[in-house]
Amino acid sequence: MVESLLVLVVLGIVGYFIIKNYNPALILISGALILLVASVVMGHALYPAGEGTGIAFFDIFLKLKDTIIGQLSSAGLVIMILFGYSGYMNAIGANQKAVNFLVKPMTKIKSKHLFVPIVFLLGNLMSLVVPSASSLAIILMAILYPLLQGIGISSLTAAGVIAMTATIMPTPLGADNVIAAETLNYDVLDYVLWHARVSIPVLLILAVVHYFWQKYCDRKEGAAAFVQVDEKKLAAKEEIQVPSYYAILPLLPLILIVVVGIIGMFQADIKMDIFVLTFISFFISLIIESLRRKSFKMAHETSTEMFKGMGQGFSQVVMLVVGGSLFTTAIQQLGVIDMLMSSVENSQSAGVLTTLIFSGATALFGVLSGGGLAMFYAVIELIPNIAERAGIDGILIALPMQMIANLARTISPVAAVVMIVSSSIGVSPMKLLKRTSVPTIIGIILVVVLSLIILPY
């Protein structure tokens, strides 16, 4: 009882600081360390005799070390290399070229009403190239927003659709997919295929919902839906002039994954490794960049962005996962997880109930904090055990949580993507949230319903 109360208090404090935009990784680690100290004080040994440091206080930080090593030896390195590759693609202008290549066909569309669903779907497709919702929003506000305004689409419609472009696109290059697949013992491609069975129908339906909802809002708001925007706010950084074929480079790891997957169908002993394939893609790109610039030295200078990006991946995602994993370990040490799993195990309709509880908590946390993935990373380590006791496959809990975490930020006034888009057109976040609210809520409901229907139990 005391242990459960302590966990709830610390959990409340951690949630408060994360909602207040403190660094979630550091807050989770700090909360975990407090719980580990309490665990030691209450007589719960962190390591079996002879396996720790010999000093209980030092064992607390040995747990932190073991958690970091454990994450780096599994999904952590993959996340870092994916961040690094994305950073390198930005540095050589390949991401921008890919976005421009995808946007170009839109200029040939005659009907302005078709633009809304097409922009939504195209934007989600672009998130394969630019996985950061904030970064993608900045690019699309600079490139697509003026185009949409030029053909008569209202400012708030354009902004509302752009704010929702990076949501639930299935990709084996997504850090959340890599972590979930690793934790649930799924092959990444298999996990992404289950993801696609839920997310693609949801995205197609949301494209239609956007069309009718934005049209309804425009009719209700009239002239107020059109905002005079300072062009300087939308100015993108100067584009690096690169050949058209550079548009394929950001997708090169994905192409290699598909190629290796196809070869694996005929030759069973070939194994796919995202880390290896991404590094191969990096060196192919480096060679191409060296030939284009006719100087390995100049290409080499830009290549350092690969390693800077890896550091960014470590600080932004890997340490967040470490914090969540350590926090989970601390709760387990206090025996609270066993009590939670016992209550789930003894309930009727345990699978559905568990999915609904975790999905609801993720949606609430995402709205309050603007970053629901922090909660997803924090509890992902718990899911296999809870799922086993509930008698369901862990994917039934993890996948809805993951998708809802990505959707929920679009109805949070403190989410970075919402603040970036609303400030770009000079309106309050609440006006933008009106445009994203109905599609997001419908998306969350669809994710839960389709997950319960489609995903394996």
PEDA-V255764 format. One record per pair of residues at least 24 apart in sequence whose C-alpha atoms are under 10 Angstrom apart, sorted by the first residue. I is the first residue (numbers start at 1). J is the second residue. Records with the same first field share a line. If there is no record, write none. Layout:
# PEDA-V255764
I: J / J
This chain:
# PEDA-V255764
1: 336 / 339
2: 334 / 336
3: 35 / 38 / 39 / 42 / 331 / 333 / 334 / 335 / 336
4: 331 / 334 / 335 / 336 / 337 / 339 / 340
5: 336
6: 34 / 35 / 38 / 331 / 334 / 336
7: 31 / 32 / 34 / 35 / 38 / 327 / 330 / 331 / 334 / 336
10: 34 / 35
11: 35 / 327
15: 365 / 368 / 369 / 375
16: 368 / 369
17: 369
18: 365 / 368 / 369 / 370 / 371 / 374 / 375
19: 365 / 366 / 367 / 368 / 369 / 370 / 371 / 414
20: 368 / 369 / 414
21: 369 / 370 / 371 / 414 / 415
23: 316 / 320
24: 316 / 317 / 319 / 320 / 321 / 323 / 324 / 371 / 374 / 375 / 378
25: 315 / 316 / 317 / 318 / 319 / 320 / 321 / 322 / 323 / 324 / 374 / 377 / 378
26: 319 / 320 / 322 / 323
27: 320 / 323 / 324 / 327
28: 319 / 320 / 321 / 322 / 323 / 324 / 325 / 326 / 327 / 328 / 374 / 375 / 378
29: 64 / 319 / 320 / 321 / 322 / 323 / 324 / 325 / 326 / 327 / 330
30: 323 / 326 / 327
31: 323 / 324 / 326 / 327 / 330
32: 60 / 64 / 323 / 324 / 325 / 326 / 327 / 328 / 329 / 330 / 331
33: 60 / 61 / 63 / 64 / 323 / 326 / 327 / 330
34: 60 / 327 / 330
35: 60 / 326 / 327 / 328 / 329 / 330 / 331 / 332 / 333 / 334
36: 60 / 61 / 63 / 326 / 327 / 329 / 330 / 331 / 332 / 333 / 334
37: 330
38: 330 / 333 / 334
39: 330 / 331 / 332 / 333 / 334 / 335
40: 333 / 334
42: 334
43: 334
44: 333 / 334 / 335
45: 333 / 334
46: 329 / 330 / 333
60: 330
63: 326 / 329 / 330
64: 322 / 323 / 325 / 326 / 327 / 329
65: 322 / 326
66: 322 / 326
67: 319 / 321 / 322 / 323 / 324 / 325 / 326 / 329
68: 318 / 319 / 321 / 322 / 323 / 325 / 326
69: 322
70: 322 / 325
71: 179 / 318 / 319 / 321 / 322 / 325
72: 314 / 318 / 319 / 322
74: 178 / 179 / 182 / 183
75: 175 / 176 / 177 / 178 / 179 / 180 / 181 / 182 / 183 / 275 / 318 / 321
76: 175 / 178 / 179 / 313 / 314 / 317 / 318 / 319 / 321 / 322
77: 274 / 275 / 310 / 313 / 314 / 318
78: 173 / 174 / 175 / 178 / 179 / 273 / 274 / 275 / 276 / 278 / 310 / 313 / 318
79: 173 / 174 / 175 / 176 / 177 / 178 / 179 / 274 / 275 / 310 / 312 / 313 / 314 / 317 / 318
80: 175 / 275 / 306 / 307 / 308 / 309 / 310 / 311 / 312 / 313 / 314 / 315 / 316 / 317 / 318
81: 173 / 274 / 275 / 276 / 278 / 279 / 282 / 306 / 307 / 309 / 310 / 311 / 313 / 314
82: 131 / 173 / 174 / 175 / 253 / 274 / 275 / 278 / 279 / 306 / 309 / 310 / 313
83: 131 / 132 / 173 / 174 / 175 / 305 / 306 / 307 / 308 / 309 / 310 / 311 / 312 / 313 / 314 / 316 / 317
84: 278 / 279 / 282 / 303 / 304 / 305 / 306 / 307 / 308 / 309 / 310 / 311 / 312 / 313 / 314
85: 249 / 250 / 253 / 278 / 279 / 281 / 282 / 285 / 303 / 305 / 306 / 307 / 308 / 309 / 310
86: 129 / 130 / 131 / 132 / 250 / 251 / 282 / 305 / 306 / 309 / 310
87: 130 / 303 / 304 / 305 / 306 / 307 / 308 / 309 / 310 / 312 / 313
88: 250 / 282 / 285 / 286 / 302 / 303 / 304 / 305 / 306 / 307 / 308 / 309 / 310
89: 129 / 130 / 246 / 247 / 249 / 250 / 251 / 282 / 285 / 302 / 303 / 305 / 306
90: 129 / 130 / 240 / 250 / 305 / 306
91: 240 / 302 / 303 / 304 / 305 / 306
92: 239 / 240 / 241 / 242 / 246 / 285 / 286 / 289 / 299 / 302 / 303 / 305
93: 238 / 239 / 240 / 241 / 242 / 243 / 246 / 247 / 250
94: 129 / 239 / 240 / 241 / 242 / 243 / 244 / 245 / 246 / 247 / 248 / 249 / 250 / 251 / 285
95: 126 / 129 / 130 / 139 / 246 / 247 / 248 / 249 / 250 / 251
96: 129 / 130 / 139 / 143 / 239 / 240 / 241 / 242 / 246 / 247 / 250
97: 239 / 240 / 241 / 242 / 243 / 244 / 245 / 246 / 247 / 248 / 249 / 250
98: 126 / 129 / 130 / 244 / 245 / 246 / 247 / 248 / 249 / 250 / 251
99: 123 / 125 / 126 / 127 / 129 / 130 / 136 / 139 / 140 / 143 / 247
100: 139 / 140 / 143 / 144 / 244 / 247
101: 244 / 245 / 246 / 247 / 248
102: 126 / 247
103: 140 / 143 / 144 / 147
104: 144
106: 144 / 147 / 148
107: 147 / 148 / 151
110: 151
111: 151
112: 148 / 151 / 152 / 153
113: 151 / 152 / 153 / 211 / 212 / 215
114: 208 / 211
115: 148 / 151 / 153 / 158 / 211
116: 148 / 153 / 157 / 158 / 160 / 161 / 162 / 207 / 208 / 209 / 210 / 211 / 212 / 214 / 215
117: 161 / 203 / 204 / 205 / 206 / 207 / 208 / 209 / 210 / 211 / 212
118: 161 / 207 / 208 / 211
119: 144 / 148 / 158 / 161 / 162 / 165 / 207
120: 158 / 160 / 161 / 162 / 163 / 164 / 165 / 166 / 203 / 204 / 206 / 207 / 208 / 210 / 211
121: 161 / 164 / 165 / 166 / 169 / 200 / 203 / 204 / 206 / 207
122: 165 / 166
123: 161 / 162 / 163 / 164 / 165 / 166 / 167 / 169
124: 162 / 164 / 165 / 166 / 167 / 168 / 169 / 170 / 203
125: 165 / 166 / 167 / 168 / 169 / 170 / 171
126: 165 / 166 / 169
127: 165 / 166 / 167 / 168 / 169 / 170 / 171 / 174
128: 166 / 169 / 170 / 171 / 172 / 173 / 174 / 250 / 251 / 254
129: 173 / 247 / 248 / 249 / 250 / 251
130: 166 / 250
131: 166 / 167 / 169 / 171 / 173 / 174 / 175
132: 166 / 167 / 417
133: 162 / 163 / 164 / 165 / 166 / 167 / 406 / 409 / 410 / 416 / 417 / 418
134: 163 / 166 / 415 / 416 / 417 / 418 / 419 / 420 / 421
135: 166 / 416 / 417 / 420
136: 162 / 163 / 165 / 166 / 417
137: 161 / 162 / 163 / 164 / 165 / 166 / 416 / 417 / 418 / 420 / 421
138: 162 / 163 / 233 / 234 / 235 / 236 / 417 / 420 / 421 / 424
139: 234 / 235 / 236 / 237
140: 165 / 234 / 236 / 421
141: 233 / 234 / 235 / 236 / 420 / 421 / 424 / 425
142: 231 / 232 / 233 / 234 / 235 / 236 / 237 / 424
143: 234 / 235 / 236
144: 234
145: 234 / 425
146: 229 / 231 / 234
149: 226 / 227
152: 226
153: 214 / 215 / 218 / 225 / 226
154: 214 / 215 / 218 / 222 / 223 / 224 / 225 / 226 / 227
155: 218 / 224 / 225 / 226 / 227 / 228 / 229 / 425 / 427 / 432
156: 214 / 217 / 218 / 221 / 224 / 225 / 226 / 227 / 421 / 422 / 425 / 427 / 431 / 432 / 433 / 434 / 435 / 436
157: 210 / 211 / 213 / 214 / 215 / 217 / 218 / 225 / 226 / 432 / 435 / 436
158: 214 / 225 / 226 / 421 / 435
159: 418 / 421 / 422 / 424 / 425 / 432 / 435 / 436
160: 210 / 214 / 410 / 418 / 421 / 422 / 431 / 432 / 433 / 434 / 435 / 436 / 437 / 439
161: 207 / 210 / 211 / 214 / 432 / 435 / 436 / 439
162: 417 / 418 / 421 / 436
163: 409 / 410 / 411 / 416 / 417 / 418 / 419 / 420 / 421 / 422 / 432 / 433 / 435 / 436
164: 206 / 210 / 406 / 407 / 409 / 410 / 411 / 417 / 418 / 435 / 436 / 439 / 440
165: 203 / 407 / 410
166: 406 / 407 / 410 / 417
167: 199 / 203 / 403 / 404 / 405 / 406 / 407 / 408 / 409 / 410 / 440
168: 195 / 196 / 198 / 199 / 200 / 202 / 203 / 402 / 403 / 404 / 405 / 406 / 407 / 443 / 447
169: 195 / 196 / 199 / 200 / 203 / 403 / 406
170: 194 / 195 / 196 / 197 / 198 / 199 / 200 / 403
171: 195 / 196 / 254
172: 253 / 254 / 257 / 274
173: 251 / 253 / 254 / 257 / 274 / 278
175: 313 / 317 / 318
176: 317 / 321 / 373 / 376 / 377 / 380 / 399 / 402 / 403 / 406
177: 398 / 399 / 402
178: 274
179: 318 / 321 / 376 / 377 / 380 / 381
180: 376 / 377 / 380 / 381 / 383 / 394 / 395 / 398 / 399 / 402
181: 395 / 398 / 399
183: 380 / 381 / 382 / 383 / 384 / 394 / 395 / 398
184: 380 / 381 / 383 / 384 / 385 / 393 / 394 / 395 / 398
185: 384 / 394
186: 395
187: 272
188: 272 / 273 / 274
189: 257 / 258 / 261 / 272
191: 395 / 399
192: 399
194: 395 / 399 / 451 / 454 / 455 / 456
195: 395 / 399 / 400 / 402 / 403 / 451 / 454 / 455
197: 450 / 451 / 454 / 455
198: 399 / 400 / 403 / 446 / 447 / 448 / 449 / 450 / 451 / 452 / 453 / 454 / 455
199: 399 / 400 / 403 / 443 / 446 / 447 / 450 / 451
201: 446 / 447 / 450
202: 442 / 443 / 444 / 445 / 446 / 447 / 450
203: 439 / 443 / 446 / 447
205: 439 / 442 / 443 / 446
206: 438 / 439 / 440 / 442 / 443 / 446
207: 439
208: 439
209: 438 / 439 / 440 / 442 / 443
210: 435 / 436 / 438 / 439 / 440
211: 439
212: 439
213: 434 / 435 / 436 / 437 / 438 / 439
214: 434 / 435 / 436 / 438 / 439
216: 435
217: 434 / 435
218: 435
225: 431
226: 425
227: 425 / 426 / 427
228: 425 / 426
229: 424 / 425 / 426 / 427
230: 424 / 425 / 426
231: 424 / 425
232: 424
233: 423 / 424 / 425 / 426
234: 421 / 424 / 425
235: 424
242: 289 / 292 / 293
243: 292
246: 285 / 288 / 289
249: 281 / 282 / 284 / 285 / 288
250: 281 / 282 / 285
251: 281
252: 277 / 278 / 280 / 281 / 282 / 284 / 285
253: 277 / 278 / 279 / 280 / 281 / 282
254: 278 / 281
255: 281
256: 280 / 281
279: 306
282: 306
317: 373 / 374 / 377
318: 377
319: 377
320: 373 / 374 / 375 / 377 / 378
321: 373 / 374 / 375 / 376 / 377 / 378 / 379 / 380 / 381
322: 377 / 378
323: 374 / 377 / 378
324: 374 / 375 / 376 / 377 / 378 / 379 / 380 / 381 / 382
325: 377 / 378 / 379 / 380 / 381 / 382
326: 378 / 381
327: 378 / 379 / 381
328: 378 / 379 / 380 / 381 / 382
329: 381 / 382
331: 382
332: 382
337: 382 / 385 / 386
338: 385 / 386 / 389
340: 386 / 389
341: 382 / 385 / 386 / 387 / 388 / 389 / 390
342: 386 / 389 / 390
343: 389 / 390
344: 386 / 387 / 389 / 390 / 391
345: 386 / 387 / 388 / 389 / 390 / 391
346: 389 / 390
347: 390
348: 390
349: 390 / 391
350: 387 / 389 / 390 / 391 / 392
351: 386 / 387 / 388 / 389 / 390 / 391 / 392 / 393 / 394 / 396 / 397 / 452 / 457
352: 390 / 392 / 396 / 397 / 448 / 452 / 457
353: 390 / 397
354: 386 / 387 / 390 / 392 / 396 / 397
355: 387 / 392 / 394 / 395 / 396 / 397 / 398 / 399 / 400 / 401 / 448 / 451 / 452
356: 397 / 400 / 401 / 448 / 449 / 452
357: 397 / 401
358: 383 / 397 / 398 / 400 / 401
359: 397 / 398 / 399 / 400 / 401 / 402 / 403 / 404 / 405 / 444 / 445 / 447 / 448
360: 400 / 401 / 404 / 444 / 448
361: 401 / 404 / 405
362: 400 / 401 / 402 / 403 / 404 / 405 / 406 / 408
363: 401 / 403 / 404 / 405 / 406 / 407 / 408 / 409 / 411 / 441 / 444
364: 404 / 405 / 408 / 409 / 412
365: 405 / 408 / 409 / 412
366: 404 / 405 / 406 / 407 / 408 / 409 / 410 / 411 / 412 / 414 / 415
367: 405 / 407 / 408 / 409 / 410 / 411 / 412 / 413 / 414 / 415
368: 408 / 409 / 411 / 412 / 413 / 414 / 415
369: 408 / 409 / 412 / 413 / 414 / 415
370: 405 / 406 / 408 / 409 / 410 / 411 / 412 / 413 / 414 / 415 / 416 / 417 / 418
371: 405 / 406 / 407 / 408 / 409 / 410 / 412 / 414 / 415 / 416
372: 401 / 402 / 403 / 404 / 405 / 406 / 407 / 408 / 409 / 412 / 415
373: 401 / 402 / 403 / 404 / 405 / 406 / 407 / 408 / 409
374: 405
375: 401 / 402 / 405
376: 401 / 402 / 403 / 404 / 405 / 406
377: 402
387: 457
391: 457
392: 456 / 457
393: 455 / 456 / 457
394: 455 / 456 / 457
395: 451 / 455 / 456 / 457
396: 448 / 451 / 452 / 453 / 454 / 455 / 456 / 457
397: 448 / 451 / 452 / 455
399: 447 / 448 / 451 / 455
400: 444 / 445 / 446 / 447 / 448 / 449 / 450 / 451 / 452 / 455
401: 444 / 447 / 448
403: 443 / 444 / 447 / 448
404: 440 / 441 / 443 / 444 / 445 / 447 / 448
405: 444
406: 440 / 444
407: 436 / 439 / 440 / 441 / 443 / 444 / 447
408: 437 / 440 / 441 / 443 / 444
409: 440
410: 435 / 436 / 437 / 439 / 440 / 441
411: 435 / 436 / 437 / 438 / 439 / 440 / 441
412: 436 / 437
